[in-house]
Amino acid sequence: MRRLPALLLALLVLTSGCSGFLPWTDSGSGEETPTATSTGSLSPPPGANGEWIVDAERLVSAHESALESEPYRMTVRIRPRQDVGSRNWMNSTLTAHVGGGRAGIRETGEGVVVNKMGNPYRGYTWNDSVAWCRLADDTCRVNSGWDSNFIRQRIGSVAPRMKTILSSADFLANGTTVRNGTKLYRYEASGSSTLEGVETLSATALVDERGIIHDLSGTVQTTGTRSATVEFDYQHELVSNPPTPPKWMDDRPRLTVQRNESEVTVEHHGGKRIPAGTNVRVSVSNDTIFGSGTVQLPKSLEKGDAAHITVTSLEDTEGHSYRITGNATINHPSSINPAINHTKWASGIGLRTERWRVSILGSAIRNDSNSTA
């Protein structure tokens, strides 16, 4: 946080004993009730006091901690007033519903091209699984057991961005307001900013006593040859219930995978039937060797069926890369002897239907239990 100008700091010191040292007014909507509050009754959020936000990092940390145990909805909107703007301030909208270890997300606008997806999409994540569909063509993927989860990463990227904005200027207290029965502290900034590529910032933050940032909104004037005036708004709203699986996921093939010494078993628990002839990509690895190949399903796989896949050979192709040959049977184990002890190798399977690509690996494949994709 930058230091207050000396003249303004002196003014605050001289007036700190007065209940009205700053205007206690509010120009919000009908859902908000402005209040005139004496300094003696204030209980400001962490990282702030009755005068300004003194520690944006502490405030945002309190915000994140408070939301860990609360279902909430989040909306982020970036709106350049010109047709073109900075790469960091491109037109985009992100909405999310988070809680109970699950999260749903939808992201649209030109700004989506700078994230991992590259296209507008909707997604949902639960346990160690993540599903998403591109909005343009409704092609979808579901991954289970992967180390990274881009939906949680996207949602997690919002708080650091708010911290950067709150740290870039002096946010001064300007009273309190009540929204939906919750008392919110208003902090405002106007003038120069240390944000990269930004000349001026005008913004308002509404924060409750626990530190939840219910709203951070305003405008920036960017610099450079593509200078633009950009409106932004970060909103967080506490809700009663966590998200539930969305309807667009209903037809996904719901598969579980487990393994024993001789095979990997893929069980179908609902959703789209997987046609006969579908190629299942199988991968196995240990500390020194990685192998992959495809095995074709001899029959269709639908709810209640199980595909038994056995790696029958590993062919050394170059160095530590091996080509797998395998066999698949439906609803009965293979009689072919396996080439490896499957429980001693990390495994992965992947397959594609007309709409869905399914990948299951890592923690989602276990020797003694299974996990649904």
MOWOZI-V912285 format. One record per backbone hydrogen bond with DSSP energy under -0.5 kcal/mol. CO is the residue of the C=O (numbers start at 1). NH is the residue of the N-H. E is the energy in kcal/mol with one decimal. If there is no record, write none. Layout:
# MOWOZI-V912285
CO;NH;E + CO;NH;E
This chain:
# MOWOZI-V912285
5;9;-2.7 + 6;10;-2.4 + 7;11;-1.9 + 8;12;-2.2 + 9;13;-2.1 + 10;14;-2.4 + 11;15;-1.6 + 12;16;-0.7 + 13;16;-0.7 + 15;18;-2.2 + 18;21;-1.0 + 23;25;-1.2 + 29;32;-1.7 + 31;180;-1.1 + 32;34;-0.6 + 33;178;-1.3 + 35;37;-0.7 + 35;176;-0.9 + 38;41;-1.5 + 39;42;-1.1 + 45;48;-1.7 + 47;54;-1.2 + 47;55;-2.6 + 51;173;-3.1 + 52;49;-2.0 + 52;54;-0.8 + 55;59;-2.0 + 56;60;-2.7 + 57;61;-2.1 + 58;62;-2.2 + 59;63;-2.2 + 60;64;-2.4 + 61;65;-2.4 + 62;66;-2.5 + 63;67;-1.6 + 64;68;-0.9 + 65;68;-0.6 + 66;69;-0.6 + 67;70;-1.2 + 71;239;-2.1 + 72;98;-2.9 + 73;237;-2.8 + 74;96;-2.5 + 75;235;-3.0 + 76;94;-2.6 + 77;233;-1.9 + 78;92;-1.9 + 79;231;-2.8 + 86;89;-1.5 + 87;90;-0.7 + 91;111;-2.8 + 92;78;-2.6 + 93;108;-2.4 + 94;76;-2.9 + 95;106;-2.2 + 96;74;-2.7 + 97;104;-2.5 + 98;72;-2.5 + 99;102;-1.8 + 102;99;-2.4 + 103;125;-2.5 + 104;97;-2.3 + 105;123;-2.9 + 106;95;-2.6 + 107;121;-1.9 + 108;93;-2.3 + 109;112;-1.5 + 110;113;-1.6 + 111;114;-1.4 + 112;115;-1.6 + 112;118;-1.1 + 120;135;-2.2 + 120;136;-0.5 + 121;107;-2.5 + 122;133;-2.5 + 123;105;-2.5 + 124;131;-3.2 + 125;103;-1.9 + 126;129;-3.4 + 128;145;-2.2 + 128;146;-0.6 + 129;126;-2.0 + 130;143;-2.8 + 131;124;-2.7 + 132;141;-2.6 + 133;122;-1.9 + 134;138;-1.8 + 139;134;-2.4 + 140;357;-1.5 + 141;132;-2.3 + 142;359;-2.4 + 143;130;-2.4 + 144;361;-2.2 + 145;363;-0.8 + 149;153;-1.9 + 150;154;-2.6 + 151;155;-2.5 + 152;156;-2.5 + 153;157;-1.1 + 154;157;-0.5 + 155;158;-1.3 + 156;160;-0.7 + 157;161;-1.2 + 158;162;-2.1 + 159;163;-2.4 + 160;164;-2.1 + 161;165;-1.9 + 162;166;-2.8 + 163;167;-1.8 + 164;168;-0.6 + 165;168;-1.1 + 168;194;-1.7 + 169;171;-0.8 + 170;172;-0.8 + 171;53;-2.1 + 172;188;-2.9 + 175;174;-0.5 + 175;186;-2.6 + 176;35;-1.7 + 177;184;-3.7 + 178;33;-2.2 + 179;182;-2.1 + 182;179;-2.6 + 184;177;-2.4 + 185;207;-2.3 + 186;174;-2.8 + 187;205;-3.1 + 188;172;-3.2 + 189;203;-2.5 + 191;201;-3.1 + 195;198;-1.9 + 197;223;-2.3 + 199;193;-0.9 + 200;221;-2.1 + 201;191;-2.0 + 202;219;-2.7 + 203;189;-2.5 + 204;217;-2.3 + 205;187;-2.5 + 205;207;-0.5 + 206;214;-1.5 + 206;215;-1.4 + 207;185;-3.9 + 208;211;-1.4 + 212;208;-2.1 + 212;214;-1.2 + 214;236;-2.0 + 215;206;-2.8 + 216;234;-2.4 + 217;204;-2.9 + 218;232;-2.6 + 219;202;-2.6 + 220;222;-0.6 + 220;230;-2.8 + 221;199;-3.6 + 221;200;-1.0 + 224;227;-1.0 + 228;222;-2.9 + 228;230;-0.6 + 229;81;-3.2 + 230;220;-2.1 + 231;79;-3.2 + 232;218;-2.2 + 233;77;-2.4 + 233;235;-0.5 + 234;216;-2.1 + 235;75;-2.1 + 237;73;-2.9 + 246;249;-1.5 + 247;250;-2.2 + 249;252;-1.8 + 251;272;-2.3 + 252;254;-0.5 + 253;255;-0.9 + 254;269;-3.5 + 255;373;-2.7 + 256;267;-2.8 + 257;366;-0.8 + 258;265;-3.3 + 261;342;-2.4 + 263;260;-2.4 + 264;309;-3.0 + 265;258;-1.9 + 265;267;-0.6 + 266;307;-3.1 + 267;256;-2.0 + 267;269;-0.5 + 268;304;-2.9 + 270;254;-3.0 + 273;275;-0.6 + 274;301;-3.1 + 275;278;-1.4 + 278;280;-0.5 + 278;297;-2.5 + 279;281;-0.6 + 280;282;-0.5 + 280;295;-2.5 + 281;350;-1.8 + 282;293;-1.9 + 283;348;-1.8 + 284;291;-3.0 + 285;346;-2.6 + 289;286;-2.3 + 290;322;-2.5 + 291;284;-2.5 + 292;324;-2.2 + 293;282;-3.3 + 295;280;-3.1 + 297;277;-2.8 + 300;302;-0.5 + 301;274;-3.2 + 302;305;-2.9 + 305;268;-2.7 + 306;308;-0.5 + 306;331;-3.4 + 307;266;-2.8 + 307;309;-0.7 + 308;329;-1.8 + 309;264;-2.9 + 310;312;-0.7 + 310;327;-2.2 + 311;339;-3.3 + 311;340;-0.6 + 313;325;-2.2 + 314;316;-0.5 + 315;317;-0.5 + 315;323;-3.1 + 318;321;-1.9 + 320;290;-2.3 + 321;317;-2.3 + 321;318;-1.4 + 322;292;-1.9 + 323;315;-2.9 + 325;312;-2.3 + 325;313;-1.7 + 327;310;-2.6 + 329;308;-3.1 + 329;331;-0.5 + 340;342;-0.9 + 341;344;-1.8 + 342;345;-1.1 + 346;285;-1.9 + 347;362;-0.9 + 348;283;-2.5 + 349;360;-2.8 + 350;281;-3.2 + 351;358;-3.0 + 355;140;-2.7 + 356;353;-3.6 + 357;142;-2.4 + 358;351;-2.2 + 359;144;-2.2 + 360;349;-2.8 + 361;364;-2.1 + 362;365;-1.7 + 364;257;-0.5 + 364;371;-0.6 + 366;259;-1.5 + 369;366;-0.8 + 371;257;-0.6
